Amino acid sequence: MFRVPRLPLDWALSIDSKRLLLQAKMQDATADKWGQFGWPPELWLWPPGGPCTNTGTPPRLWLEGTYKMQFKPMAKDKQSLQPTVSISMFNQAFSVPQYRLVEDTNGTGGQMVSVQALTSLKLTVGLLAQLDGCDAWQLHKPGISASYDLTLWHGTPGQLAADRQPVIAGQQELALSLHDVSEPQPLALPQYHGELYVYMALVLGGVWWLATLLLVILLAIIVINVRRNQGKPIFWYKYMRKYRGW
């Protein structure tokens, strides 16, 4: 996971030449599953439940923060350059478009487009093992993952070109997260369907335990009767009052 370098990681990150203050966050989906007795409710023998929840989501640690960004108007024609946001990380500069044009097809076969604005950025970094003494970090390729979840406009390409109103997101908060390249990934395994074998093993084990107990009692009764027929006291006669003095 993250290792504290000589300088904080957020010192190496800037957006539009402005430094951000990032805070550490941790997610542990299984932290509250074990209850008071250290036993998750899904593992009780009865009644049989479904698969255990959140067991495939390991704990993760990352840094996150927000940046209030002033969006510029979108360029509607393809010949013009789209406005971008400048990101600098470990002396590496990146330009991420502020808008994304998504094409889709409606039910009648017509071409439709949607204008979406940038909402979040995810950066992945890793510690260089060969420069461990220098506490050096590097940006993991591809490095930056952008999400466009804010839809500003939807219609046909002709309507977009004819619309004289500028498509602009205004001032929005841009969410940013900084993740470790070695963080654990979610684990997906098939559900176990062998509960019947477990219950059968418990039943057969109980039958074996009961049969063994009855067999020991029966053998003890047989041996006691044999000793009595021979005129001998039982095994623990030394500890019984009526046989005191034997």
Helices and strands as residue ranges (DSSP letters): G 9-12, E 13-15, E 18-19, E 23-27, G 41-43, E 60-70, E 84-89, E 92-97, E 99-105, E 111-117, E 120-127, G 129-134, E 137-147, E 150-155, H 157-162, E 171-180, H 195-229, G 237-239, G 241-243
